[in-house]
């Protein structure tokens, strides 16, 4: 399927079709990489419970452990 825009040149259409083919290949490669990523075995244990600082009430920094930033579950966001 080829879409043509008004007043486009043949050179432009060739370049757009090449770009479209590249974008399709990029999507295929991204999915292949995502499959590899999902197949990775779990990594090792974190060697220590790292401490970070977060902004608490009134703009005061307070320490927070890495383990306190997570809850149980398989979909987490920090």
C-alpha positions in Angstrom: 0.0 0.0 0.0 1.4 3.3 -1.0 0.1 6.6 0.1 0.9 9.6 -2.0 0.7 13.2 -0.9 -0.4 16.1 -3.2 2.5 17.6 -5.2 5.1 15.1 -3.8 8.1 14.4 -6.1 9.1 10.9 -7.1 12.4 11.4 -5.1 10.4 12.3 -2.0 8.2 9.2 -2.3 11.2 6.9 -2.7 12.8 8.5 0.4 9.5 8.2 2.4 9.1 4.5 1.4 12.7 3.8 2.4 12.1 5.5 5.7 8.9 3.5 6.3 10.8 0.2 5.6 13.5 1.3 8.1 10.9 2.1 10.7 9.2 -1.3 10.2 12.6 -3.1 10.6 13.3 -1.0 13.7 10.1 -2.1 15.3 10.9 -5.7 14.5 14.4 -5.4 16.0 13.0 -3.6 19.1 10.6 -6.5 19.7 13.4 -9.0 19.2 15.5 -7.2 21.8 12.5 -7.1 24.2 12.1 -10.8 23.9 15.8 -11.3 24.8 15.3 -9.0 27.8 12.3 -10.9 29.0 14.3 -14.2 28.8 17.1 -13.0 31.0 17.6 -14.9 34.2 17.1 -13.0 37.4 20.1 -11.0 38.5 22.0 -11.4 41.8 21.1 -10.2 45.2 21.7 -6.5 46.0 24.9 -6.6 48.2 23.5 -4.1 50.8 20.4 -2.1 51.7 21.5 1.2 50.1 20.3 4.4 51.8 19.1 7.4 49.7 17.7 10.7 50.8 14.2 11.9 49.9 12.4 15.2 50.5 10.1 14.9 53.5 7.6 17.5 54.7 8.8 21.1 54.9 11.6 20.3 52.4 13.7 18.4 54.9 15.8 15.6 53.5 15.4 12.2 55.3 17.1 8.9 54.8 15.2 6.0 53.1 16.4 2.5 52.5 16.2 0.9 49.1 14.1 -1.9 50.6 11.5 0.7 51.8 11.0 1.9 48.2 9.4 -1.4 47.1 6.4 -3.5 47.9 5.7 -7.1 47.0 4.5 -7.6 43.4 5.9 -7.9 39.9 5.0 -4.5 38.6 6.9 -1.8 40.5 7.8 1.8 39.9 10.3 3.9 41.8 
